[in-house]
């Protein structure tokens, strides 16, 4: 079962962190505080996050530098970053945020409903990716062989493949609906691209499952050559 997603909130002002927690509490996910870039990087060493809300103006390591460190790490480079800033120096400043790896750039004061909606999209995408990894892990474990007789193992494998196929179909349906919603709502291009990446992963897993069905894949190819 997929656990709650973790959302990292990074801001040097406690009142801003409190406000973010109040806005995002309705999502019923795990909210993690960090009061500096250094503290955020430390949290990212041990935990996986669905999305990062990162304040730009912080003493010491600012948001841009923090984002650069996040994107350089293989473990964290794919985590979506939403920049939050109380200042707006025009297009150049915004471009710097996107160049640092942000998927969105929001100026304060922001609309709580808009922020919550944007964060919820990335949380949902994260959950779908977690489900996909669980299905792949279950498939690997069950297909590693358990020493049973051939007939029993074949029946168990067939039942497992059928169960996995049904679970995957449910995830595929949810991913398709999410992609349609993102396209219809004209959401940020980065979110649409992430949803498309998830669908490609699902397609790959579907092909792998289809190849394991009796009479398909490498087994059938070998048979046809004999």
Kinemage of the C-alpha trace (Angstrom):
@kinemage 1
@onewidth
@group {chain A} dominant
@subgroup {mainchain}
@vectorlist {calphas} color= white
{ca unk a 1} P 0.000 0.000 0.000
{ca unk a 2} L 1.308 3.428 -0.970
{ca unk a 3} L 1.991 5.621 2.034
{ca unk a 4} L 1.334 9.327 2.234
{ca unk a 5} L 3.538 11.486 0.056
{ca unk a 6} L 6.058 13.824 1.675
{ca unk a 7} L 6.132 17.498 0.714
{ca unk a 8} L 9.227 19.534 1.597
{ca unk a 9} L 8.596 23.147 2.648
{ca unk a 10} L 11.714 25.331 2.632
{ca unk a 11} L 11.593 28.873 4.055
{ca unk a 12} L 13.696 30.732 6.609
{ca unk a 13} L 10.650 32.466 8.126
{ca unk a 14} L 8.580 30.328 10.556
{ca unk a 15} L 5.401 32.281 9.811
{ca unk a 16} L 5.700 31.444 6.120
{ca unk a 17} L 6.136 27.749 6.903
{ca unk a 18} L 3.076 27.890 9.145
{ca unk a 19} L 1.049 29.503 6.358
{ca unk a 20} L 2.126 26.826 3.869
{ca unk a 21} L 1.168 24.087 6.304
{ca unk a 22} L -2.274 25.654 6.746
{ca unk a 23} L -2.799 25.805 2.973
{ca unk a 24} L -1.587 22.274 2.240
{ca unk a 25} L -3.049 20.479 5.260
{ca unk a 26} L -6.207 19.728 3.247
{ca unk a 27} L -4.161 17.427 0.981
{ca unk a 28} L -3.648 15.060 3.943
{ca unk a 29} L -0.001 14.384 3.124
{ca unk a 30} L 3.163 14.533 5.248
{ca unk a 31} L 4.572 18.064 5.412
{ca unk a 32} L 8.267 18.395 6.277
{ca unk a 33} L 9.805 21.731 7.323
{ca unk a 34} L 13.260 23.057 6.473
{ca unk a 35} L 14.371 26.537 7.539
{ca unk a 36} L 17.400 26.760 5.221
{ca unk a 37} L 18.873 25.343 2.045
{ca unk a 38} L 21.344 23.289 4.059
{ca unk a 39} L 18.552 21.806 6.167
{ca unk a 40} L 16.587 20.975 3.017
{ca unk a 41} L 19.542 19.143 1.466
{ca unk a 42} L 19.989 17.162 4.672
{ca unk a 43} L 16.325 16.084 4.618
{ca unk a 44} L 16.664 14.999 0.993
{ca unk a 45} L 19.482 12.601 1.932
{ca unk a 46} L 17.136 10.241 3.756
{ca unk a 47} L 13.561 10.873 2.570
{ca unk a 48} L 11.759 10.778 -0.772
{ca unk a 49} L 9.552 13.755 -1.606
{ca unk a 50} L 6.752 14.257 -4.107
{ca unk a 51} L 7.435 17.978 -4.516
{ca unk a 52} L 9.527 20.767 -2.977
{ca unk a 53} L 8.231 24.274 -2.207
{ca unk a 54} L 11.348 26.414 -2.102
{ca unk a 55} L 11.652 30.047 -1.019
{ca unk a 56} L 14.017 32.060 -3.224
{ca unk a 57} L 15.177 34.720 -0.769
{ca unk a 58} L 16.973 33.018 2.119
{ca unk a 59} L 20.138 34.020 3.991
{ca unk a 60} L 23.217 31.969 3.201
{ca unk a 61} L 22.281 29.436 0.555
{ca unk a 62} L 19.384 30.944 -1.397
{ca unk a 63} L 16.730 29.067 -3.333
{ca unk a 64} L 18.589 29.113 -6.642
{ca unk a 65} L 21.735 27.606 -5.124
{ca unk a 66} L 19.717 25.041 -3.181
{ca unk a 67} L 17.899 23.984 -6.353
{ca unk a 68} L 21.218 23.627 -8.186
{ca unk a 69} L 22.465 21.211 -5.510
{ca unk a 70} L 19.195 19.241 -5.674
{ca unk a 71} L 19.389 18.869 -9.448
{ca unk a 72} L 23.005 17.706 -9.315
{ca unk a 73} L 22.143 14.741 -7.087
{ca unk a 74} L 20.989 11.625 -8.917
{ca unk a 75} L 18.641 10.734 -6.057
{ca unk a 76} L 16.813 14.067 -6.107
{ca unk a 77} L 17.214 15.510 -9.602
{ca unk a 78} L 13.712 14.483 -10.714
{ca unk a 79} L 11.825 15.927 -7.731
{ca unk a 80} L 9.603 18.825 -8.913
{ca unk a 81} L 10.511 22.212 -7.397
{ca unk a 82} L 8.062 25.094 -7.044
{ca unk a 83} L 9.826 28.393 -6.299
{ca unk a 84} L 8.096 30.852 -3.987
{ca unk a 85} L 9.288 34.468 -3.894
{ca unk a 86} L 8.168 37.753 -2.361
{ca unk a 87} L 9.913 39.745 -5.100
{ca unk a 88} L 9.585 39.908 -8.849
{ca unk a 89} L 12.377 41.383 -10.918
{ca unk a 90} L 10.704 40.634 -14.235
{ca unk a 91} L 11.251 37.946 -16.901
{ca unk a 92} L 14.976 37.595 -16.261
{ca unk a 93} L 14.421 36.716 -12.607
{ca unk a 94} L 11.707 34.217 -13.550
{ca unk a 95} L 13.927 32.673 -16.214
{ca unk a 96} L 16.655 32.159 -13.627
{ca unk a 97} L 14.190 30.157 -11.558
{ca unk a 98} L 13.288 27.860 -14.440
{ca unk a 99} L 16.961 27.566 -15.421
{ca unk a 100} L 17.681 26.356 -11.878
{ca unk a 101} L 15.270 23.482 -12.411
{ca unk a 102} L 11.929 24.775 -11.146
{ca unk a 103} L 8.695 23.462 -12.633
{ca unk a 104} L 6.848 26.579 -11.475
{ca unk a 105} L 7.573 30.044 -10.118
{ca unk a 106} L 4.988 31.717 -7.895
{ca unk a 107} L 5.156 35.245 -6.495
{ca unk a 108} L 3.872 36.053 -3.007
{ca unk a 109} L 1.175 36.721 -2.029
{ca unk a 110} L -0.205 33.739 -3.929
{ca unk a 111} L -3.690 32.295 -4.237
{ca unk a 112} L -3.941 29.411 -1.720
{ca unk a 113} L -6.318 27.491 -4.002
{ca unk a 114} L -3.948 27.724 -6.954
{ca unk a 115} L -0.937 26.620 -4.921
{ca unk a 116} L -2.829 23.681 -3.419
{ca unk a 117} L -4.039 22.592 -6.866
{ca unk a 118} L -0.525 22.716 -8.336
{ca unk a 119} L 0.939 20.718 -5.451
{ca unk a 120} L -1.859 18.144 -5.634
{ca unk a 121} L -0.987 17.400 -9.280
{ca unk a 122} L 2.589 16.464 -8.380
{ca unk a 123} L 1.442 14.458 -5.355
{ca unk a 124} L -0.878 12.430 -7.580
{ca unk a 125} L 1.875 11.816 -10.127
{ca unk a 126} L 4.192 10.692 -7.314
{ca unk a 127} L 1.561 8.250 -6.039
{ca unk a 128} L 1.120 6.755 -9.511
{ca unk a 129} L 4.892 6.259 -9.811
{ca unk a 130} L 4.957 4.540 -6.408
{ca unk a 131} L 2.173 2.177 -7.507
{ca unk a 132} L 4.103 1.377 -10.662
{ca unk a 133} L 7.259 0.546 -8.702
{ca unk a 134} L 5.283 -1.703 -6.338
{ca unk a 135} L 3.796 -3.666 -9.242
{ca unk a 136} L 7.218 -4.121 -10.851
{ca unk a 137} L 8.748 -5.234 -7.543
{ca unk a 138} L 5.965 -7.750 -6.941
{ca unk a 139} L 6.430 -9.172 -10.417
{ca unk a 140} L 10.181 -9.612 -9.937
{ca unk a 141} L 9.791 -11.334 -6.573
{ca unk a 142} L 7.174 -13.781 -7.756
{ca unk a 143} L 8.988 -14.729 -10.965
{ca unk a 144} L 12.315 -15.554 -9.281
{ca unk a 145} L 11.304 -19.189 -8.805
{ca unk a 146} L 10.211 -20.807 -5.553
{ca unk a 147} L 11.127 -24.485 -6.087
{ca unk a 148} L 7.575 -25.743 -6.721
{ca unk a 149} L 6.726 -28.389 -9.313
{ca unk a 150} L 6.292 -27.238 -12.909
{ca unk a 151} L 2.481 -27.516 -13.063
{ca unk a 152} L 1.959 -25.779 -9.745
{ca unk a 153} L 4.425 -23.051 -10.610
{ca unk a 154} L 2.826 -22.524 -14.012
{ca unk a 155} L -0.642 -22.150 -12.477
{ca unk a 156} L 0.649 -19.778 -9.805
{ca unk a 157} L 2.506 -17.692 -12.392
{ca unk a 158} L -0.601 -17.497 -14.576
{ca unk a 159} L -2.678 -16.347 -11.626
{ca unk a 160} L -0.039 -13.792 -10.655
{ca unk a 161} L 0.157 -12.400 -14.192
{ca unk a 162} L -3.622 -12.063 -14.311
{ca unk a 163} L -3.652 -10.215 -10.984
{ca unk a 164} L -0.819 -7.915 -12.023
{ca unk a 165} L -2.481 -7.228 -15.356
{ca unk a 166} L -5.701 -6.213 -13.592
{ca unk a 167} L -3.843 -3.942 -11.166
{ca unk a 168} L -1.862 -2.385 -13.982
{ca unk a 169} L -5.049 -1.758 -15.948
{ca unk a 170} L -6.439 0.223 -13.009
{ca unk a 171} L -3.266 2.342 -12.800
{ca unk a 172} L -3.310 2.849 -16.590
{ca unk a 173} L -6.884 4.076 -16.418
{ca unk a 174} L -6.059 6.543 -13.636
{ca unk a 175} L -2.966 7.803 -15.459
{ca unk a 176} L -4.956 8.321 -18.666
{ca unk a 177} L -7.618 10.288 -16.780
{ca unk a 178} L -4.963 12.403 -15.075
{ca unk a 179} L -3.241 13.193 -18.382
{ca unk a 180} L -6.567 14.210 -19.923
{ca unk a 181} L -7.316 16.457 -16.947
{ca unk a 182} L -3.907 18.129 -17.203
{ca unk a 183} L -4.342 18.755 -20.924
{ca unk a 184} L -7.892 20.057 -20.517
{ca unk a 185} L -6.883 22.408 -17.707
{ca unk a 186} L -3.836 23.695 -19.613
{ca unk a 187} L -1.641 22.973 -16.605
{ca unk a 188} L 2.098 23.752 -16.671
{ca unk a 189} L 4.021 22.004 -19.420
{ca unk a 190} L 6.303 20.371 -16.837
{ca unk a 191} L 3.362 18.607 -15.181
{ca unk a 192} L 2.057 17.406 -18.548
{ca unk a 193} L 5.538 16.112 -19.444
{ca unk a 194} L 5.780 14.262 -16.123
{ca unk a 195} L 2.400 12.629 -16.742
{ca unk a 196} L 3.533 11.576 -20.218
{ca unk a 197} L 6.700 10.080 -18.711
{ca unk a 198} L 4.540 8.062 -16.298
{ca unk a 199} L 2.416 6.768 -19.176
{ca unk a 200} L 5.567 5.670 -21.029
{ca unk a 201} L 6.663 3.703 -17.958
{ca unk a 202} L 3.246 2.069 -17.769
{ca unk a 203} L 3.460 1.148 -21.449
{ca unk a 204} L 6.836 -0.487 -20.848
{ca unk a 205} L 5.498 -2.518 -17.941
{ca unk a 206} L 2.457 -3.563 -19.977
{ca unk a 207} L 4.732 -4.832 -22.756
{ca unk a 208} L 6.792 -6.766 -20.211
{ca unk a 209} L 3.659 -8.409 -18.805
{ca unk a 210} L 2.358 -9.234 -22.287
{ca unk a 211} L 5.698 -10.871 -23.134
{ca unk a 212} L 5.327 -13.172 -20.120
{ca unk a 213} L 1.915 -14.443 -21.197
{ca unk a 214} L 1.926 -18.060 -22.441
{ca unk a 215} L 2.578 -18.263 -26.166
{ca unk a 216} L 4.201 -14.811 -26.395
{ca unk a 217} L 7.641 -13.283 -25.984
{ca unk a 218} L 10.944 -15.074 -26.367
{ca unk a 219} L 9.454 -18.532 -25.678
{ca unk a 220} L 7.176 -18.383 -28.720
{ca unk a 221} L 10.024 -17.034 -30.836
{ca unk a 222} L 12.212 -19.997 -29.980
{ca unk a 223} L 9.384 -22.436 -30.646
{ca unk a 224} L 8.747 -20.986 -34.087
{ca unk a 225} L 12.384 -21.538 -35.042
{ca unk a 226} L 12.397 -25.254 -34.129
